[in-house]
Amino acid sequence: MKHYEVEILDAKTKDKLCFLDKVEPNATIGEIKSMFHKSHPQWYPARQSIRLDPKGKSLKDEDILQQLPVGTTATFYFRDLGAQISWVTVFLTEYAGPLLIYLMFYFRVPFIYAPKYDFTTSKHWVVHLACMCHSFHYVKRLLETLFVHRFSHGTMPLRNIFKNCTYYWGFAAWMAYYINHPLYTPPIYGEQQVRMALIIFLFCQIGNFSIHIALRNLRPPGSKTRKIPYPTKNPFTWIFLLVSCPNYTYELGSWLGFTVMTQCLPVAFFTIVGFVQMTVWAKGKHRSYLKEFRDYPPLRSPILPFVL
């Protein structure tokens, strides 16, 4: 059996960082990262980006050496991804924040509103309903992070947690301030508007959860396998016939419902910003599906059926 020689160069300076002798031909990039880590302990595997070209895409951990377009002396390029943090930690942090921040405004803890309103409660029932819906949404997200989601990537750059938390925590505070404000005005069409919005919100929350379960069942535990998602017996998943990322479709619907329920401008702005970001993610995932699967259903749109 022939063995490979592997040299790893710095992607920026082209300096040789490591030389590995007698590497098995069936060694994976993940195993090569572990070998590289032994000689450079400061760069643990999750922090490494190994590439065939200095400006190329990162190779996957499961890529096998002998299946790559390299000779028996393989040259790879290394780029430091920076300090990493697990996706689970990021999600738990960015979702726990809005839950707690909103409740602080709901209970009107001191130093938020005028002193005479400390620990008072709103006279409007929609304010209490909005708190229950907002709390339900983020408790659901936390539980899904712990028990449902299976992540294709174990980590993300540490700096992202500050950006993500600023987004989620900041918007939660902005929304909560106005919804729980002593001078808050209920929706113009009253109880009928609130009830309709609640139905939309709950419908989309159930739909979002159903999609997450369907996606989870596509990927066996500990696997990074990608498959085409198809509708299941659950009617909430039938939207897969028309869109690639129905979890984002339902998420948008939930926040539209919450916007109508509260009739609050910061909520509407959060919904719009979220829709723009989810559209970017959905288009990227849709392109990825089309590139990876030749038999991908042509009727599907990224996030909105027949529109977007």
N, C-alpha and C positions, 0 to 999 in steps of 0.2 A: 504494500500500500504506500503510495506516494504521500509525503507530507508537504505542508506549505510553510513558507517563511512569510511572516507578516510584519511589515513595518508601518508604524503609525506616525504621521507627520502633523505638525501644528498647521491648521487650515489657514492661518494668517501669515505666519512667518516661514512656513515650510521647513522648520527645524525638525529633526528627527527626535521624537519623544520616547519611542519604545521600539524594540525589535524582538519579535517572538519567533522562536525556532521550533521546528517539528510540531506544527499545529495540525491536528487531525483534519482531514478534508470535510468531515461532516460536522465540524465545529460551527456553532451558531455565532451570530454577531453578539448575542447576549453573553456567551462564554468568552469571546474575545474581550469584551468590555471588562469582565471579571479578571482576566489575566492582566489587562492594562491597569486595572485598579491596584493590583498587588505591587506594581512598580511605582504607581503614583496614587498613594492612599487619599490624597486630597480630592481626587476626582472619582467619586463613587459612581457605579454604573448608571444610575438614574440621571446623573449630571452630564453624562457623555453623549455627544452626537458624533457618530461615526459615519463617514461619507466616502463615496468613491471619487468624488470631485470636491475641491475646496468650497465651491459655491453650489454644490448639488444638494439633493434632499437627503435627510438622515435615513440610514438603513434601518430596517426593522430588526428587533432583537431575535426574531425567529428566522431571519434569513440565514441560509446555509452557505458556508464559505465556497464549497466546490460548485455551487450553482450560480455564483456571481461571475460577472465578466472580468475575471482576473487570472493572471498566470500563477505559476507555482510560487512566485515571489509577489505577494499581494501588497499593494500600497493603499493605505486608508488615510483619511484626513480627519483630525479630531477638532471639535469645537466645544468649548465649555458652555453649557447651558445655564450656568449659575446655580445658586442654592435652590434646591427643590423641596416641595412640600406635597403631601399626599392629597389626592382629590377629595377623599373622604373628609379630611381635616378642613379643607377649604370650604366644602359645601356645608359642613356642620357650623362653621364659624359665620359664613355669610348668611345662613338661614336663621340661626339662633338670634343674631343681632336684631333683625326686623321684628321678630316675635316679642322680644323683651322691650325694645324701644317703643313699640306701639302701645304695649301695656302700660308703660310709664306715663304716656300721654293720656291713656284711657282713664287711669286712676288719678290723674291730675296731681302727680307728686309735686312737692314744692319747687319753686324757682322756674316753673314753666309758664304758668298763667299768673294772674294777680293773686296775692295771698288769700283773698277771701274765697277763692275757688279751690284751695288746696283740699284734695281728697273728697271733692264733691262729685256727684254723678250727673250726667246729662238727663234732661227731661224728655228727650226725643228717643223713641224706641229704636229708630234706625241706627243711631249711634252705637247702641249695644249690639244690634245685629251685625253691623259692620265689623265690630271688634271680634265677634265670634267667627265671622267669615275669614277675616285676615289671620286670626290665630289658627283656625283650622287649616288654612292654606299652608302656612309655614310649618306647623306640626306635621302635616302630611309630607312636606318636602324633607323634613328631618328623618322621619321614619323610612321614607323611600331611600334616602341616602344610606341608612344603616342596614336595611333588609331587602331592598329591591334592586337598586342599580348595580350593574357590573361594568366596571370601567375598563376600556381598552388600553388606557394609559394610567399607570399607577401614580404618577406625580405631575406637577406643573411648577413653573418657576415661582419661587417664594414671593417675588415682587407683585405677582398677580393678585395675591390675597388682599393687598392694600387697595388696589384698584377696584376689585370686586366688592369688598366691604364698604368702600366709600359710596359705591353705586347703590347697593341694597340698603345699607343703614341710612344713608342720606335721604333717599326717597321715602323710606319708612317714616322717618322723623317729620319730613315735610308734609306727607299725607296725614299722619296722625295729629299733627298740630292743628290743622284746619278742621278735620272731621270731629275731633274731640273738644274743639274750642267752645267756650261758654256761649259765644254768639253764633254758633253754627246754625244755618238755616236748612231744614229738611228739604227733600226733593219737591219740585213744584207740583208734580202730579200725585204726590202723597203716597198712600198705602198701595195703590194699584201699581205705581211705578216700582216701588220697592219690592213687591212680591214678584213681579215679572223679572226683575233683575236677579233676585235670589234664585229663581228657577234656572235662569241662564247660568249663573255662577255654579250652582250645585251640579247641573248637567255636565258642564265642562270640566269640573273637578273630577267627577266620576270617569269621564272620557279620558282625561289626562292620565289618571291612575291605570285605567285599562290598557292604554297604549304602553305605559312603562312596564306593565306585567308582560305584555306580548313581546316587547323587545328583550326583556330579561330572559324569557323562555327560548329565545333564538340563540343565546350564547351559553354553553355549558360552563359550570363553575371553573374558574382558573383558565379559561380559554379566551383567545382573542379572535375567534372565528367570526366572520361576517357573513350574513345571509340576507337574502331579500325578505323583508317583512311582508307578510300577507295577512288578510283578514282572518280572524278566528271565528268561533261560534258566538263570541261576545259581540253584540250589535254595535257597541261603541268602537270596535276596531274595523268596521266595514268602511270607514273613511280612508283606509289604506288603499282602496280602489282608486282614489282620486288624488291623494297627496302623499308625498314621501315622508313628511315629518308631522304627522297629526298631533303629536305631543305638543308641538308649538301652536298648532291651530287651536287646540283646546285651551292652552295656556292663554292665548290671546282672547278667546271667548270668555274665560274666567275674569280677566281684568276689564273687559268691556262690561260685563255684568256688574262688577264692583264699581265701575265708573258711573253707570246708570243708577245704581243703588244709592251711592253717596252724593252724586251730582257735585263732585268736588274737582276743581281744576287741576290740582297737583296729581290726583289719581289719573285723570285723562292724559296728562303730560307723561306720566310714568308708563301708561299703556302705549302711547305713541312711540316713546323711546324704546320700550321693550319689543314692540312690533318690528321696528327697524332692525334691531340687533338680531332678533329671531329669524327675520327674513334673510339676513346675511348668513347665519348658521345653516338655515334650511337650504339655501341655494348651494352652499358648499357641499352639504351632505348629498343633495340631489345629484350634483355633478360627479361626486365620488361614486355613487351608485351606478350612474350611467357608464362611467369609465370602467368600473370593476365587473359589472354584470352585463353581458351582451343581450340577455333575454329580459332585461329590466322592463317592466310594464310602461309602454310609451304614453299612456293616457295621464299619468300622474304629473301633478305640478308640485313645486317645492313645499308650499305652505297653504295657499288658498286655491281651491279647486277651479281650474280653467282660467285663473286670473294671474296668479303669482307663484 
